[in-house]
Amino acid sequence: MTIRHVVAMVLLVSGVALQLLSVIGVTAMRDVFDRLHYVGLTSFGTLLIGTAILLQQGFSLIGDKSLAIGLLLVMLSPVLVHSTARSLRIRERGDWREGIEREREEAQQ
């Protein structure tokens, strides 16, 4: 076993452990907004797994694709979490602009 294989295995085990902890966190939380905090962690686990595959396979078609997918998930995960949280907030409490308009009307009266 070379150092490259050892580092790849450490990254792979770390990525899988992070994914499992995220799943446990999502299932343990009761509120949807609390669950969203753990969804972001799954993208970093995917990035660790993709980096492990890249180290194991080298810069080949498989390694490049795994790294690209990991980077794409790291970049898009915050956007997905934010849009989900915003839509849930609008669904539960209404749009925030309505509250501002209401406050302006009350201030004018």
WOJOGI-V800067 format. One record per backbone hydrogen bond with DSSP energy under -1.0 kcal/mol. CO is the residue of the C=O (numbers start at 1). NH is the residue of the N-H. If there is no record, write none. Layout:
co->CO nh->NH
co->CO nh->NH
This chain:
co->2 nh->6
co->3 nh->7
co->4 nh->8
co->5 nh->9
co->6 nh->10
co->7 nh->11
co->8 nh->12
co->9 nh->13
co->10 nh->14
co->11 nh->15
co->12 nh->16
co->13 nh->17
co->14 nh->18
co->15 nh->19
co->16 nh->20
co->17 nh->21
co->18 nh->22
co->19 nh->23
co->20 nh->24
co->21 nh->25
co->22 nh->26
co->23 nh->27
co->24 nh->28
co->25 nh->29
co->31 nh->35
co->32 nh->36
co->41 nh->45
co->42 nh->46
co->43 nh->47
co->44 nh->48
co->45 nh->49
co->46 nh->50
co->47 nh->51
co->48 nh->52
co->49 nh->53
co->50 nh->54
co->51 nh->55
co->52 nh->56
co->53 nh->57
co->54 nh->58
co->58 nh->60
co->60 nh->64
co->61 nh->65
co->62 nh->66
co->63 nh->67
co->64 nh->68
co->65 nh->69
co->66 nh->70
co->67 nh->71
co->68 nh->72
co->69 nh->73
co->70 nh->74
co->71 nh->75
co->72 nh->76
co->73 nh->77
co->76 nh->80
co->77 nh->81
co->78 nh->82
co->79 nh->83
co->80 nh->84
co->81 nh->85
co->82 nh->86
co->83 nh->87
co->84 nh->88
co->85 nh->89
co->86 nh->90
co->87 nh->91
co->88 nh->92
co->89 nh->93
co->90 nh->94
co->96 nh->100
co->97 nh->101
co->98 nh->102
co->99 nh->103
co->100 nh->104
co->101 nh->105
co->102 nh->106
co->103 nh->107
co->104 nh->108
co->105 nh->109
